[in-house]
Amino acid sequence: MLANPNLRALIRITPMHLHGKQNMAQAANRVVRRAQLQNARFRVKMAQAALENLRELENHSAAAKD
């Protein structure tokens, strides 16, 4: 085995090791981004439904006035 502990530590931190950590971070970011996107899409759907309900209410109240 290598006598120098610093060399051993350097060998342990290989580019592949760093690359693996980078991939994990990217994967985690992708999961978070996907969740945020789905949340945003859900909010848009809910807002559209609320607008539709308001329009229907307006139509009903306008029809009731006539």
C-alpha positions, 0 to 999 in steps of 0.5 A: 500500500502507499506510504503517503496518506495524502496520496491515498486520499488523492487517489480516493477522490478520482474524477469519476467520484466527483462525476458521480456526485455531480450526476447525483446533484443534477438528478436531484435538481431535475426531480425538484424542477419536475415537482415545481413544474407539476405544482405550477401546472396544477396551480394554472389548472386550478386558476383556469377552473376558478376563472371558468366558474366566475364566468359562469356565475357572471353569465347566470347573474346577467341572465337573471337580471334580464 
